[in-house]
Amino acid sequence: MQAYRNTAVNAAIEAGQAILEIYHSGNFDVTVKGDDSPLTRADLASHDVIMQHLIPTSIPVLSEEGRDIPFEERGEWRELWIVDPIDGTKEFIKRNGEFTVNIALVRDGVPVLGVIYVPVSGELYVGTAGEGAVKAMCPADGAPDAQKAMEGASSIPVDTSSRPYTAVASRSHMSAETEEFIAELRKEHGDVALISKGSSLKLCMVAEGKADCYPRFAPTMEWDTAAGQAICMAAGFDVIDQNTGETMRYNREDLLNAWFLVK
């Protein structure tokens, strides 16, 4: 697993470097995909870098930029990478820094390795089943060095027992269902603080111990959550599929996630 972890970490950091070149140039070449979501030159550059790292592993890859693989084919895969070259393309276009590179390794439907890299801040989150989760700082300059990054990493979650009960939820775009959920939390916990973050950083906030839960009562895709779920699970949390009441599984025929709760 360590070799796969190092491969994914190096891929994510190098992809982050490619993204930042375009981010700082301001020339994004934004187009609109069939589902009305934006696609930029940076998404494609990141995808190409990641594939250069993952193809030599001989493990198949399911990526947002390569989503059209028939289920008849990928349903046979017991092991696969699930990748989002830029999670938070809208945040990228807004230039608010809250976008990530997501790489997960999934075995028999369960995310067992997750890497999330935040190119602008240099934050790196890594979770490995049976080994725990860590956070490191890896500025996107110089040659990626996974071994060095992991040596400087700190275990998560950190102890934050002194803060109020905290949920990750958008202050400006909260659905009625989320508002109802937060109201129930306030009945149970009294004061409830809210953190608003873009992309898979919402899952990272729970894994890191900065939040206690993340209710997601809106659409997401498998590549949006697989890496974050691996990190959360390695940190001792769970991602509950609201349809099944069980841990969310991956490489399903329908790649659209059900609503879920991270806690």
Secondary structure, 3 states (H helix, E strand, C coil): CHHHHHHHHHHHHHHHHHHHHHHHHCCCCCEECCCCCEECHHHHHHHHHHHHHHHHHCCCEEEHHHCCCCHHHHCCCCEEEEEEEEECHHHHHHCCCCCEEEEEEEECCEEEEEEEEECCCCEEEEEECCCEEEEEECCCCCCCCHHHHHHCCEEECCCCCCCCEEEECCCCCCCHHHHHHHHHHHHHHCCEEEECCCCCHHHHHHHHCCCCEEEECCCCEHHHHHHHHHHHHHCCCCEEECCCCCECCCCCCCCECCCEEEC
